[in-house]
Amino acid sequence: MKKLKVSFYLKGDKKKQNGETAIYGKIYLGNIYSSFSTAKYIQQERWAKTNSLRNPVRIDNEINLKNYLKNLPE
C-alpha cells in the first residue's frame, strides 16, 4: 500500500505587491507527486515564525489560513 502525504510550502517567485507569498501544496502518493496552488498568501516572516502555521497562531488571518489548509479535500 502506498503512503499518501500532503505538505505545504511558499513559492517565492509568486509574490504580491504587499510582500505576501503564495502558499502551494504538494501531494505525494508513493514516489509520485503533484503540486497545486491554494490561492492563499502569507508573509514569509509569519510563515517561518509560526513554523508553517503548525504553531498556535493568534492573528485572525492566520487562523483562517490554517483552517482552510486543514480542510482542503484529500
CHARMM-style PDB file with segment names, atoms N, HN, CA, C and O in Angstrom:
ATOM      1  N   MET     1       0.842  -1.177   0.000  1.00  0.00      PROA
ATOM      2  CA  MET     1       0.000   0.000   0.000  1.00  0.00      PROA
ATOM      3  C   MET     1       0.893   1.247   0.000  1.00  0.00      PROA
ATOM      4  O   MET     1       1.854   1.333   0.764  1.00  0.00      PROA
ATOM      5  N   LYS     2       0.558   2.219  -0.874  1.00  0.00      PROA
ATOM      6  HN  LYS     2      -0.223   2.149  -1.495  1.00  0.00      PROA
ATOM      7  CA  LYS     2       1.348   3.434  -0.976  1.00  0.00      PROA
ATOM      8  C   LYS     2       0.920   4.447   0.077  1.00  0.00      PROA
ATOM      9  O   LYS     2      -0.254   4.532   0.438  1.00  0.00      PROA
ATOM     10  N   LYS     3       1.881   5.203   0.557  1.00  0.00      PROA
ATOM     11  HN  LYS     3       2.834   5.133   0.264  1.00  0.00      PROA
ATOM     12  CA  LYS     3       1.633   6.206   1.584  1.00  0.00      PROA
ATOM     13  C   LYS     3       1.238   7.542   0.944  1.00  0.00      PROA
ATOM     14  O   LYS     3       1.888   8.002   0.005  1.00  0.00      PROA
ATOM     15  N   LEU     4       0.164   8.162   1.459  1.00  0.00      PROA
ATOM     16  HN  LEU     4      -0.364   7.789   2.222  1.00  0.00      PROA
ATOM     17  CA  LEU     4      -0.291   9.466   0.993  1.00  0.00      PROA
ATOM     18  C   LEU     4       0.210  10.532   1.958  1.00  0.00      PROA
ATOM     19  O   LEU     4       0.058  10.403   3.173  1.00  0.00      PROA
ATOM     20  N   LYS     5       0.808  11.588   1.406  1.00  0.00      PROA
ATOM     21  HN  LYS     5       0.931  11.693   0.419  1.00  0.00      PROA
ATOM     22  CA  LYS     5       1.336  12.675   2.226  1.00  0.00      PROA
ATOM     23  C   LYS     5       1.031  14.003   1.542  1.00  0.00      PROA
ATOM     24  O   LYS     5       1.154  14.120   0.322  1.00  0.00      PROA
ATOM     25  N   VAL     6       0.633  15.007   2.330  1.00  0.00      PROA
ATOM     26  HN  VAL     6       0.533  14.912   3.321  1.00  0.00      PROA
ATOM     27  CA  VAL     6       0.376  16.349   1.815  1.00  0.00      PROA
ATOM     28  C   VAL     6       1.265  17.318   2.570  1.00  0.00      PROA
ATOM     29  O   VAL     6       1.334  17.266   3.798  1.00  0.00      PROA
ATOM     30  N   SER     7       1.942  18.195   1.859  1.00  0.00      PROA
ATOM     31  HN  SER     7       1.886  18.237   0.861  1.00  0.00      PROA
ATOM     32  CA  SER     7       2.768  19.212   2.500  1.00  0.00      PROA
ATOM     33  C   SER     7       2.511  20.555   1.832  1.00  0.00      PROA
ATOM     34  O   SER     7       2.084  20.619   0.679  1.00  0.00      PROA
ATOM     35  N   PHE     8       2.781  21.635   2.579  1.00  0.00      PROA
ATOM     36  HN  PHE     8       3.127  21.583   3.516  1.00  0.00      PROA
ATOM     37  CA  PHE     8       2.571  22.984   2.078  1.00  0.00      PROA
ATOM     38  C   PHE     8       3.882  23.744   2.135  1.00  0.00      PROA
ATOM     39  O   PHE     8       4.708  23.515   3.018  1.00  0.00      PROA
ATOM     40  N   TYR     9       4.069  24.655   1.182  1.00  0.00      PROA
ATOM     41  HN  TYR     9       3.398  24.842   0.464  1.00  0.00      PROA
ATOM     42  CA  TYR     9       5.293  25.440   1.109  1.00  0.00      PROA
ATOM     43  C   TYR     9       5.002  26.779   0.444  1.00  0.00      PROA
ATOM     44  O   TYR     9       3.975  26.953  -0.211  1.00  0.00      PROA
ATOM     45  N   LEU    10       5.918  27.713   0.624  1.00  0.00      PROA
ATOM     46  HN  LEU    10       6.752  27.571   1.156  1.00  0.00      PROA
ATOM     47  CA  LEU    10       5.792  29.017  -0.025  1.00  0.00      PROA
ATOM     48  C   LEU    10       6.516  28.986  -1.359  1.00  0.00      PROA
ATOM     49  O   LEU    10       7.602  28.419  -1.481  1.00  0.00      PROA
ATOM     50  N   LYS    11       5.905  29.599  -2.346  1.00  0.00      PROA
ATOM     51  HN  LYS    11       5.023  30.059  -2.246  1.00  0.00      PROA
ATOM     52  CA  LYS    11       6.531  29.679  -3.665  1.00  0.00      PROA
ATOM     53  C   LYS    11       7.049  31.102  -3.830  1.00  0.00      PROA
ATOM     54  O   LYS    11       6.283  32.023  -4.114  1.00  0.00      PROA
ATOM     55  N   GLY    12       8.352  31.274  -3.652  1.00  0.00      PROA
ATOM     56  HN  GLY    12       8.975  30.526  -3.421  1.00  0.00      PROA
ATOM     57  CA  GLY    12       8.990  32.580  -3.605  1.00  0.00      PROA
ATOM     58  C   GLY    12       8.823  33.442  -4.838  1.00  0.00      PROA
ATOM     59  O   GLY    12       8.862  34.668  -4.742  1.00  0.00      PROA
ATOM     60  N   ASP    13       8.637  32.827  -5.994  1.00  0.00      PROA
ATOM     61  HN  ASP    13       8.605  31.830  -6.072  1.00  0.00      PROA
ATOM     62  CA  ASP    13       8.500  33.635  -7.206  1.00  0.00      PROA
ATOM     63  C   ASP    13       7.067  34.130  -7.413  1.00  0.00      PROA
ATOM     64  O   ASP    13       6.792  34.825  -8.391  1.00  0.00      PROA
ATOM     65  N   LYS    14       6.166  33.785  -6.518  1.00  0.00      PROA
ATOM     66  HN  LYS    14       6.389  33.220  -5.723  1.00  0.00      PROA
ATOM     67  CA  LYS    14       4.771  34.217  -6.600  1.00  0.00      PROA
ATOM     68  C   LYS    14       4.465  35.172  -5.445  1.00  0.00      PROA
ATOM     69  O   LYS    14       3.844  34.786  -4.454  1.00  0.00      PROA
ATOM     70  N   LYS    15       4.915  36.434  -5.589  1.00  0.00      PROA
ATOM     71  HN  LYS    15       5.420  36.746  -6.394  1.00  0.00      PROA
ATOM     72  CA  LYS    15       4.715  37.436  -4.550  1.00  0.00      PROA
ATOM     73  C   LYS    15       3.754  38.510  -5.008  1.00  0.00      PROA
ATOM     74  O   LYS    15       3.731  38.888  -6.179  1.00  0.00      PROA
ATOM     75  N   LYS    16       2.955  39.001  -4.061  1.00  0.00      PROA
ATOM     76  HN  LYS    16       2.974  38.695  -3.109  1.00  0.00      PROA
ATOM     77  CA  LYS    16       2.075  40.129  -4.326  1.00  0.00      PROA
ATOM     78  C   LYS    16       2.859  41.420  -4.062  1.00  0.00      PROA
ATOM     79  O   LYS    16       3.964  41.383  -3.520  1.00  0.00      PROA
ATOM     80  N   GLN    17       2.280  42.553  -4.447  1.00  0.00      PROA
ATOM     81  HN  GLN    17       1.382  42.583  -4.887  1.00  0.00      PROA
ATOM     82  CA  GLN    17       2.929  43.854  -4.229  1.00  0.00      PROA
ATOM     83  C   GLN    17       3.132  44.143  -2.742  1.00  0.00      PROA
ATOM     84  O   GLN    17       4.088  44.826  -2.375  1.00  0.00      PROA
ATOM     85  N   ASN    18       2.244  43.632  -1.878  1.00  0.00      PROA
ATOM     86  HN  ASN    18       1.467  43.077  -2.177  1.00  0.00      PROA
ATOM     87  CA  ASN    18       2.349  43.894  -0.442  1.00  0.00      PROA
ATOM     88  C   ASN    18       3.352  42.967   0.251  1.00  0.00      PROA
ATOM     89  O   ASN    18       3.504  43.029   1.471  1.00  0.00      PROA
ATOM     90  N   GLY    19       4.035  42.111  -0.509  1.00  0.00      PROA
ATOM     91  HN  GLY    19       3.912  42.061  -1.500  1.00  0.00      PROA
ATOM     92  CA  GLY    19       5.070  41.249   0.056  1.00  0.00      PROA
ATOM     93  C   GLY    19       4.602  39.868   0.452  1.00  0.00      PROA
ATOM     94  O   GLY    19       5.417  39.039   0.857  1.00  0.00      PROA
ATOM     95  N   GLU    20       3.303  39.592   0.347  1.00  0.00      PROA
ATOM     96  HN  GLU    20       2.640  40.266   0.018  1.00  0.00      PROA
ATOM     97  CA  GLU    20       2.809  38.263   0.689  1.00  0.00      PROA
ATOM     98  C   GLU    20       3.197  37.268  -0.401  1.00  0.00      PROA
ATOM     99  O   GLU    20       3.241  37.606  -1.584  1.00  0.00      PROA
ATOM    100  N   THR    21       3.477  36.041   0.018  1.00  0.00      PROA
ATOM    101  HN  THR    21       3.441  35.766   0.979  1.00  0.00      PROA
ATOM    102  CA  THR    21       3.929  34.986  -0.882  1.00  0.00      PROA
ATOM    103  C   THR    21       2.867  33.901  -0.986  1.00  0.00      PROA
ATOM    104  O   THR    21       2.168  33.618  -0.013  1.00  0.00      PROA
ATOM    105  N   ALA    22       2.744  33.297  -2.152  1.00  0.00      PROA
ATOM    106  HN  ALA    22       3.311  33.526  -2.943  1.00  0.00      PROA
ATOM    107  CA  ALA    22       1.739  32.263  -2.410  1.00  0.00      PROA
ATOM    108  C   ALA    22       2.053  30.983  -1.636  1.00  0.00      PROA
ATOM    109  O   ALA    22       3.207  30.567  -1.528  1.00  0.00      PROA
ATOM    110  N   ILE    23       0.988  30.369  -1.100  1.00  0.00      PROA
ATOM    111  HN  ILE    23       0.051  30.707  -1.188  1.00  0.00      PROA
ATOM    112  CA  ILE    23       1.101  29.069  -0.437  1.00  0.00      PROA
ATOM    113  C   ILE    23       0.716  28.002  -1.454  1.00  0.00      PROA
ATOM    114  O   ILE    23      -0.372  28.037  -2.028  1.00  0.00      PROA
ATOM    115  N   TYR    24       1.615  27.062  -1.666  1.00  0.00      PROA
ATOM    116  HN  TYR    24       2.500  27.033  -1.200  1.00  0.00      PROA
ATOM    117  CA  TYR    24       1.376  25.943  -2.581  1.00  0.00      PROA
ATOM    118  C   TYR    24       1.359  24.648  -1.790  1.00  0.00      PROA
ATOM    119  O   TYR    24       1.896  24.579  -0.685  1.00  0.00      PROA
ATOM    120  N   GLY    25       0.752  23.640  -2.349  1.00  0.00      PROA
ATOM    121  HN  GLY    25       0.316  23.696  -3.247  1.00  0.00      PROA
ATOM    122  CA  GLY    25       0.710  22.329  -1.724  1.00  0.00      PROA
ATOM    123  C   GLY    25       1.309  21.289  -2.639  1.00  0.00      PROA
ATOM    124  O   GLY    25       1.400  21.479  -3.852  1.00  0.00      PROA
ATOM    125  N   LYS    26       1.714  20.194  -2.042  1.00  0.00      PROA
ATOM    126  HN  LYS    26       1.640  20.040  -1.057  1.00  0.00      PROA
ATOM    127  CA  LYS    26       2.261  19.084  -2.803  1.00  0.00      PROA
ATOM    128  C   LYS    26       1.661  17.802  -2.224  1.00  0.00      PROA
ATOM    129  O   LYS    26       1.724  17.567  -1.017  1.00  0.00      PROA
ATOM    130  N   ILE    27       1.088  16.990  -3.086  1.00  0.00      PROA
ATOM    131  HN  ILE    27       1.038  17.181  -4.066  1.00  0.00      PROA
ATOM    132  CA  ILE    27       0.512  15.709  -2.688  1.00  0.00      PROA
ATOM    133  C   ILE    27       1.439  14.604  -3.180  1.00  0.00      PROA
ATOM    134  O   ILE    27       1.777  14.546  -4.362  1.00  0.00      PROA
ATOM    135  N   TYR    28       1.845  13.728  -2.264  1.00  0.00      PROA
ATOM    136  HN  TYR    28       1.570  13.775  -1.304  1.00  0.00      PROA
ATOM    137  CA  TYR    28       2.704  12.600  -2.603  1.00  0.00      PROA
ATOM    138  C   TYR    28       1.904  11.305  -2.455  1.00  0.00      PROA
ATOM    139  O   TYR    28       1.190  11.121  -1.469  1.00  0.00      PROA
ATOM    140  N   LEU    29       2.022  10.431  -3.414  1.00  0.00      PROA
ATOM    141  HN  LEU    29       2.602  10.580  -4.215  1.00  0.00      PROA
ATOM    142  CA  LEU    29       1.466   9.090  -3.324  1.00  0.00      PROA
ATOM    143  C   LEU    29       2.567   8.144  -3.755  1.00  0.00      PROA
ATOM    144  O   LEU    29       2.822   7.956  -4.945  1.00  0.00      PROA
ATOM    145  N   GLY    30       3.210   7.558  -2.771  1.00  0.00      PROA
ATOM    146  HN  GLY    30       3.002   7.710  -1.804  1.00  0.00      PROA
ATOM    147  CA  GLY    30       4.398   6.761  -3.053  1.00  0.00      PROA
ATOM    148  C   GLY    30       5.491   7.683  -3.542  1.00  0.00      PROA
ATOM    149  O   GLY    30       5.869   8.618  -2.836  1.00  0.00      PROA
ATOM    150  N   ASN    31       6.010   7.444  -4.736  1.00  0.00      PROA
ATOM    151  HN  ASN    31       5.703   6.685  -5.310  1.00  0.00      PROA
ATOM    152  CA  ASN    31       7.058   8.312  -5.290  1.00  0.00      PROA
ATOM    153  C   ASN    31       6.519   9.219  -6.402  1.00  0.00      PROA
ATOM    154  O   ASN    31       7.297   9.803  -7.156  1.00  0.00      PROA
ATOM    155  N   ILE    32       5.205   9.336  -6.504  1.00  0.00      PROA
ATOM    156  HN  ILE    32       4.573   8.861  -5.892  1.00  0.00      PROA
ATOM    157  CA  ILE    32       4.561  10.223  -7.473  1.00  0.00      PROA
ATOM    158  C   ILE    32       4.033  11.434  -6.719  1.00  0.00      PROA
ATOM    159  O   ILE    32       3.499  11.294  -5.618  1.00  0.00      PROA
ATOM    160  N   TYR    33       4.177  12.627  -7.303  1.00  0.00      PROA
ATOM    161  HN  TYR    33       4.610  12.740  -8.197  1.00  0.00      PROA
ATOM    162  CA  TYR    33       3.659  13.813  -6.630  1.00  0.00      PROA
ATOM    163  C   TYR    33       3.038  14.788  -7.614  1.00  0.00      PROA
ATOM    164  O   TYR    33       3.305  14.753  -8.815  1.00  0.00      PROA
ATOM    165  N   SER    34       2.199  15.661  -7.066  1.00  0.00      PROA
ATOM    166  HN  SER    34       1.981  15.689  -6.090  1.00  0.00      PROA
ATOM    167  CA  SER    34       1.564  16.712  -7.850  1.00  0.00      PROA
ATOM    168  C   SER    34       1.506  17.971  -6.998  1.00  0.00      PROA
ATOM    169  O   SER    34       1.208  17.901  -5.806  1.00  0.00      PROA
ATOM    170  N   SER    35       1.784  19.112  -7.594  1.00  0.00      PROA
ATOM    171  HN  SER    35       2.026  19.169  -8.563  1.00  0.00      PROA
ATOM    172  CA  SER    35       1.737  20.395  -6.899  1.00  0.00      PROA
ATOM    173  C   SER    35       0.460  21.126  -7.264  1.00  0.00      PROA
ATOM    174  O   SER    35      -0.095  20.935  -8.346  1.00  0.00      PROA
ATOM    175  N   PHE    36      -0.002  21.972  -6.342  1.00  0.00      PROA
ATOM    176  HN  PHE    36       0.449  22.127  -5.463  1.00  0.00      PROA
ATOM    177  CA  PHE    36      -1.203  22.759  -6.598  1.00  0.00      PROA
ATOM    178  C   PHE    36      -1.135  24.075  -5.838  1.00  0.00      PROA
ATOM    179  O   PHE    36      -0.429  24.195  -4.836  1.00  0.00      PROA
ATOM    180  N   SER    37      -1.877  25.053  -6.328  1.00  0.00      PROA
ATOM    181  HN  SER    37      -2.450  24.955  -7.142  1.00  0.00      PROA
ATOM    182  CA  SER    37      -1.966  26.354  -5.670  1.00  0.00      PROA
ATOM    183  C   SER    37      -3.152  26.342  -4.720  1.00  0.00      PROA
ATOM    184  O   SER    37      -4.207  25.796  -5.044  1.00  0.00      PROA
ATOM    185  N   THR    38      -2.983  26.940  -3.550  1.00  0.00      PROA
ATOM    186  HN  THR    38      -2.127  27.383  -3.286  1.00  0.00      PROA
ATOM    187  CA  THR    38      -4.103  27.069  -2.613  1.00  0.00      PROA
ATOM    188  C   THR    38      -4.839  28.383  -2.827  1.00  0.00      PROA
ATOM    189  O   THR    38      -5.914  28.590  -2.263  1.00  0.00      PROA
ATOM    190  N   ALA    39      -4.273  29.269  -3.634  1.00  0.00      PROA
ATOM    191  HN  ALA    39      -3.400  29.101  -4.091  1.00  0.00      PROA
ATOM    192  CA  ALA    39      -4.826  30.610  -3.883  1.00  0.00      PROA
ATOM    193  C   ALA    39      -4.830  31.453  -2.611  1.00  0.00      PROA
ATOM    194  O   ALA    39      -5.628  32.383  -2.489  1.00  0.00      PROA
ATOM    195  N   LYS    40      -3.949  31.138  -1.665  1.00  0.00      PROA
ATOM    196  HN  LYS    40      -3.301  30.383  -1.764  1.00  0.00      PROA
ATOM    197  CA  LYS    40      -3.812  31.884  -0.412  1.00  0.00      PROA
ATOM    198  C   LYS    40      -2.399  32.431  -0.316  1.00  0.00      PROA
ATOM    199  O   LYS    40      -1.462  31.882  -0.896  1.00  0.00      PROA
ATOM    200  N   TYR    41      -2.258  33.536   0.436  1.00  0.00      PROA
ATOM    201  HN  TYR    41      -3.018  33.982   0.908  1.00  0.00      PROA
ATOM    202  CA  TYR    41      -0.966  34.206   0.576  1.00  0.00      PROA
ATOM    203  C   TYR    41      -0.692  34.514   2.042  1.00  0.00      PROA
ATOM    204  O   TYR    41      -1.617  34.663   2.840  1.00  0.00      PROA
ATOM    205  N   ILE    42       0.608  34.610   2.390  1.00  0.00      PROA
ATOM    206  HN  ILE    42       1.359  34.489   1.741  1.00  0.00      PROA
ATOM    207  CA  ILE    42       1.028  34.958   3.746  1.00  0.00      PROA
ATOM    208  C   ILE    42       2.414  35.600   3.663  1.00  0.00      PROA
ATOM    209  O   ILE    42       3.165  35.360   2.717  1.00  0.00      PROA
ATOM    210  N   GLN    43       2.741  36.416   4.661  1.00  0.00      PROA
ATOM    211  HN  GLN    43       2.131  36.611   5.429  1.00  0.00      PROA
ATOM    212  CA  GLN    43       4.081  36.997   4.752  1.00  0.00      PROA
ATOM    213  C   GLN    43       5.090  35.883   5.068  1.00  0.00      PROA
ATOM    214  O   GLN    43       4.815  35.015   5.896  1.00  0.00      PROA
ATOM    215  N   GLN    44       6.249  35.907   4.413  1.00  0.00      PROA
ATOM    216  HN  GLN    44       6.473  36.612   3.740  1.00  0.00      PROA
ATOM    217  CA  GLN    44       7.267  34.877   4.650  1.00  0.00      PROA
ATOM    218  C   GLN    44       7.715  34.837   6.106  1.00  0.00      PROA
ATOM    219  O   GLN    44       7.957  33.761   6.653  1.00  0.00      PROA
ATOM    220  N   GLU    45       7.825  36.000   6.732  1.00  0.00      PROA
ATOM    221  HN  GLU    45       7.629  36.874   6.287  1.00  0.00      PROA
ATOM    222  CA  GLU    45       8.268  36.050   8.130  1.00  0.00      PROA
ATOM    223  C   GLU    45       7.268  35.343   9.048  1.00  0.00      PROA
ATOM    224  O   GLU    45       7.662  34.631   9.972  1.00  0.00      PROA
ATOM    225  N   ARG    46       5.977  35.543   8.787  1.00  0.00      PROA
ATOM    226  HN  ARG    46       5.657  36.121   8.036  1.00  0.00      PROA
ATOM    227  CA  ARG    46       4.945  34.908   9.608  1.00  0.00      PROA
ATOM    228  C   ARG    46       4.912  33.397   9.361  1.00  0.00      PROA
ATOM    229  O   ARG    46       4.677  32.627  10.291  1.00  0.00      PROA
ATOM    230  N   TRP    47       5.141  32.975   8.140  1.00  0.00      PROA
ATOM    231  HN  TRP    47       5.333  33.601   7.384  1.00  0.00      PROA
ATOM    232  CA  TRP    47       5.182  31.550   7.816  1.00  0.00      PROA
ATOM    233  C   TRP    47       6.311  30.885   8.608  1.00  0.00      PROA
ATOM    234  O   TRP    47       6.132  29.803   9.167  1.00  0.00      PROA
ATOM    235  N   ALA    48       7.456  31.531   8.648  1.00  0.00      PROA
ATOM    236  HN  ALA    48       7.602  32.409   8.194  1.00  0.00      PROA
ATOM    237  CA  ALA    48       8.601  30.989   9.378  1.00  0.00      PROA
ATOM    238  C   ALA    48       8.357  31.037  10.891  1.00  0.00      PROA
ATOM    239  O   ALA    48       8.643  30.072  11.599  1.00  0.00      PROA
ATOM    240  N   LYS    49       7.835  32.147  11.374  1.00  0.00      PROA
ATOM    241  HN  LYS    49       7.602  32.931  10.799  1.00  0.00      PROA
ATOM    242  CA  LYS    49       7.625  32.324  12.813  1.00  0.00      PROA
ATOM    243  C   LYS    49       6.602  31.345  13.376  1.00  0.00      PROA
ATOM    244  O   LYS    49       6.708  30.935  14.532  1.00  0.00      PROA
ATOM    245  N   THR    50       5.611  30.966  12.568  1.00  0.00      PROA
ATOM    246  HN  THR    50       5.525  31.299  11.629  1.00  0.00      PROA
ATOM    247  CA  THR    50       4.575  30.038  13.030  1.00  0.00      PROA
ATOM    248  C   THR    50       4.881  28.591  12.633  1.00  0.00      PROA
ATOM    249  O   THR    50       4.021  27.717  12.748  1.00  0.00      PROA
ATOM    250  N   ASN    51       6.105  28.343  12.169  1.00  0.00      PROA
ATOM    251  HN  ASN    51       6.803  29.053  12.076  1.00  0.00      PROA
ATOM    252  CA  ASN    51       6.514  27.001  11.747  1.00  0.00      PROA
ATOM    253  C   ASN    51       5.534  26.453  10.707  1.00  0.00      PROA
ATOM    254  O   ASN    51       4.967  25.375  10.886  1.00  0.00      PROA
ATOM    255  N   SER    52       5.346  27.188   9.643  1.00  0.00      PROA
ATOM    256  HN  SER    52       5.807  28.064   9.498  1.00  0.00      PROA
ATOM    257  CA  SER    52       4.445  26.830   8.540  1.00  0.00      PROA
ATOM    258  C   SER    52       3.008  26.643   9.028  1.00  0.00      PROA
ATOM    259  O   SER    52       2.308  25.727   8.596  1.00  0.00      PROA
ATOM    260  N   LEU    53       2.581  27.523   9.931  1.00  0.00      PROA
ATOM    261  HN  LEU    53       3.150  28.267  10.282  1.00  0.00      PROA
ATOM    262  CA  LEU    53       1.246  27.528  10.538  1.00  0.00      PROA
ATOM    263  C   LEU    53       0.983  26.309  11.419  1.00  0.00      PROA
ATOM    264  O   LEU    53      -0.171  25.992  11.708  1.00  0.00      PROA
ATOM    265  N   ARG    54       2.041  25.625  11.849  1.00  0.00      PROA
ATOM    266  HN  ARG    54       2.979  25.882  11.614  1.00  0.00      PROA
ATOM    267  CA  ARG    54       1.871  24.477  12.747  1.00  0.00      PROA
ATOM    268  C   ARG    54       1.778  24.917  14.205  1.00  0.00      PROA
ATOM    269  O   ARG    54       1.080  24.290  15.002  1.00  0.00      PROA
ATOM    270  N   ASN    55       2.476  25.986  14.552  1.00  0.00      PROA
ATOM    271  HN  ASN    55       3.043  26.496  13.905  1.00  0.00      PROA
ATOM    272  CA  ASN    55       2.417  26.508  15.921  1.00  0.00      PROA
ATOM    273  C   ASN    55       1.099  27.252  16.129  1.00  0.00      PROA
ATOM    274  O   ASN    55       0.463  27.669  15.161  1.00  0.00      PROA
ATOM    275  N   PRO    56       0.688  27.419  17.377  1.00  0.00      PROA
ATOM    276  CA  PRO    56      -0.530  28.196  17.628  1.00  0.00      PROA
ATOM    277  C   PRO    56      -0.395  29.598  17.047  1.00  0.00      PROA
ATOM    278  O   PRO    56       0.630  30.260  17.215  1.00  0.00      PROA
ATOM    279  N   VAL    57      -1.440  30.036  16.363  1.00  0.00      PROA
ATOM    280  HN  VAL    57      -2.272  29.498  16.225  1.00  0.00      PROA
ATOM    281  CA  VAL    57      -1.442  31.361  15.761  1.00  0.00      PROA
ATOM    282  C   VAL    57      -2.525  32.203  16.415  1.00  0.00      PROA
ATOM    283  O   VAL    57      -3.556  31.684  16.845  1.00  0.00      PROA
ATOM    284  N   ARG    58      -2.285  33.510  16.488  1.00  0.00      PROA
ATOM    285  HN  ARG    58      -1.448  33.932  16.139  1.00  0.00      PROA
ATOM    286  CA  ARG    58      -3.210  34.397  17.165  1.00  0.00      PROA
ATOM    287  C   ARG    58      -3.780  35.480  16.255  1.00  0.00      PROA
ATOM    288  O   ARG    58      -4.651  36.244  16.672  1.00  0.00      PROA
ATOM    289  N   ILE    59      -3.303  35.550  15.036  1.00  0.00      PROA
ATOM    290  HN  ILE    59      -2.596  34.930  14.697  1.00  0.00      PROA
ATOM    291  CA  ILE    59      -3.784  36.553  14.095  1.00  0.00      PROA
ATOM    292  C   ILE    59      -4.934  35.921  13.298  1.00  0.00      PROA
ATOM    293  O   ILE    59      -4.801  34.815  12.775  1.00  0.00      PROA
ATOM    294  N   ASP    60      -6.062  36.635  13.212  1.00  0.00      PROA
ATOM    295  HN  ASP    60      -6.171  37.534  13.636  1.00  0.00      PROA
ATOM    296  CA  ASP    60      -7.261  36.086  12.565  1.00  0.00      PROA
ATOM    297  C   ASP    60      -6.995  35.556  11.164  1.00  0.00      PROA
ATOM    298  O   ASP    60      -7.477  34.481  10.808  1.00  0.00      PROA
ATOM    299  N   ASN    61      -6.236  36.294  10.370  1.00  0.00      PROA
ATOM    300  HN  ASN    61      -5.844  37.167  10.660  1.00  0.00      PROA
ATOM    301  CA  ASN    61      -5.930  35.855   9.013  1.00  0.00      PROA
ATOM    302  C   ASN    61      -5.201  34.511   9.028  1.00  0.00      PROA
ATOM    303  O   ASN    61      -5.491  33.644   8.204  1.00  0.00      PROA
ATOM    304  N   GLU    62      -4.269  34.333   9.948  1.00  0.00      PROA
ATOM    305  HN  GLU    62      -4.034  35.038  10.617  1.00  0.00      PROA
ATOM    306  CA  GLU    62      -3.511  33.082  10.018  1.00  0.00      PROA
ATOM    307  C   GLU    62      -4.383  31.940  10.515  1.00  0.00      PROA
ATOM    308  O   GLU    62      -4.226  30.804  10.069  1.00  0.00      PROA
ATOM    309  N   ILE    63      -5.296  32.224  11.430  1.00  0.00      PROA
ATOM    310  HN  ILE    63      -5.424  33.147  11.793  1.00  0.00      PROA
ATOM    311  CA  ILE    63      -6.227  31.199  11.899  1.00  0.00      PROA
ATOM    312  C   ILE    63      -7.087  30.722  10.732  1.00  0.00      PROA
ATOM    313  O   ILE    63      -7.297  29.522  10.556  1.00  0.00      PROA
ATOM    314  N   ASN    64      -7.581  31.668   9.938  1.00  0.00      PROA
ATOM    315  HN  ASN    64      -7.410  32.643  10.081  1.00  0.00      PROA
ATOM    316  CA  ASN    64      -8.396  31.318   8.773  1.00  0.00      PROA
ATOM    317  C   ASN    64      -7.588  30.518   7.755  1.00  0.00      PROA
ATOM    318  O   ASN    64      -8.092  29.547   7.190  1.00  0.00      PROA
ATOM    319  N   LEU    65      -6.328  30.920   7.516  1.00  0.00      PROA
ATOM    320  HN  LEU    65      -5.918  31.708   7.976  1.00  0.00      PROA
ATOM    321  CA  LEU    65      -5.467  30.178   6.585  1.00  0.00      PROA
ATOM    322  C   LEU    65      -5.240  28.750   7.067  1.00  0.00      PROA
ATOM    323  O   LEU    65      -5.346  27.804   6.286  1.00  0.00      PROA
ATOM    324  N   LYS    66      -4.927  28.594   8.356  1.00  0.00      PROA
ATOM    325  HN  LYS    66      -4.841  29.362   8.990  1.00  0.00      PROA
ATOM    326  CA  LYS    66      -4.669  27.273   8.919  1.00  0.00      PROA
ATOM    327  C   LYS    66      -5.904  26.383   8.772  1.00  0.00      PROA
ATOM    328  O   LYS    66      -5.786  25.222   8.381  1.00  0.00      PROA
ATOM    329  N   ASN    67      -7.081  26.918   9.081  1.00  0.00      PROA
ATOM    330  HN  ASN    67      -7.177  27.861   9.399  1.00  0.00      PROA
ATOM    331  CA  ASN    67      -8.314  26.144   8.944  1.00  0.00      PROA
ATOM    332  C   ASN    67      -8.591  25.788   7.483  1.00  0.00      PROA
ATOM    333  O   ASN    67      -9.032  24.678   7.184  1.00  0.00      PROA
ATOM    334  N   TYR    68      -8.331  26.728   6.578  1.00  0.00      PROA
ATOM    335  HN  TYR    68      -7.973  27.630   6.821  1.00  0.00      PROA
ATOM    336  CA  TYR    68      -8.530  26.475   5.152  1.00  0.00      PROA
ATOM    337  C   TYR    68      -7.642  25.323   4.677  1.00  0.00      PROA
ATOM    338  O   TYR    68      -8.118  24.405   4.011  1.00  0.00      PROA
ATOM    339  N   LEU    69      -6.358  25.372   5.018  1.00  0.00      PROA
ATOM    340  HN  LEU    69      -5.971  26.118   5.559  1.00  0.00      PROA
ATOM    341  CA  LEU    69      -5.425  24.323   4.591  1.00  0.00      PROA
ATOM    342  C   LEU    69      -5.781  22.980   5.217  1.00  0.00      PROA
ATOM    343  O   LEU    69      -5.642  21.935   4.582  1.00  0.00      PROA
ATOM    344  N   LYS    70      -6.237  23.012   6.459  1.00  0.00      PROA
ATOM    345  HN  LYS    70      -6.350  23.861   6.975  1.00  0.00      PROA
ATOM    346  CA  LYS    70      -6.588  21.787   7.168  1.00  0.00      PROA
ATOM    347  C   LYS    70      -7.818  21.123   6.534  1.00  0.00      PROA
ATOM    348  O   LYS    70      -7.931  19.897   6.530  1.00  0.00      PROA
ATOM    349  N   ASN    71      -8.726  21.926   6.008  1.00  0.00      PROA
ATOM    350  HN  ASN    71      -8.634  22.921   6.011  1.00  0.00      PROA
ATOM    351  CA  ASN    71      -9.992  21.387   5.485  1.00  0.00      PROA
ATOM    352  C   ASN    71     -10.006  21.187   3.977  1.00  0.00      PROA
ATOM    353  O   ASN    71     -11.064  20.924   3.405  1.00  0.00      PROA
ATOM    354  N   LEU    72      -8.857  21.306   3.321  1.00  0.00      PROA
ATOM    355  HN  LEU    72      -7.997  21.520   3.786  1.00  0.00      PROA
ATOM    356  CA  LEU    72      -8.797  21.001   1.888  1.00  0.00      PROA
ATOM    357  C   LEU    72      -9.165  19.541   1.680  1.00  0.00      PROA
ATOM    358  O   LEU    72      -8.728  18.683   2.447  1.00  0.00      PROA
ATOM    359  N   PRO    73      -9.955  19.244   0.664  1.00  0.00      PROA
ATOM    360  CA  PRO    73     -10.325  17.834   0.416  1.00  0.00      PROA
ATOM    361  C   PRO    73      -9.101  16.998   0.078  1.00  0.00      PROA
ATOM    362  O   PRO    73      -8.203  17.439  -0.640  1.00  0.00      PROA
ATOM    363  N   GLU    74      -9.086  15.814   0.596  1.00  0.00      PROA
ATOM    364  HN  GLU    74      -9.816  15.456   1.178  1.00  0.00      PROA
ATOM    365  CA  GLU    74      -7.961  14.895   0.324  1.00  0.00      PROA
ATOM    366  C   GLU    74      -8.320  13.924  -0.756  1.00  0.00      PROA
ATOM    367  OT1 GLU    74      -7.505  13.076  -1.120  1.00  0.00      PROA
TER     368      GLU     74
END
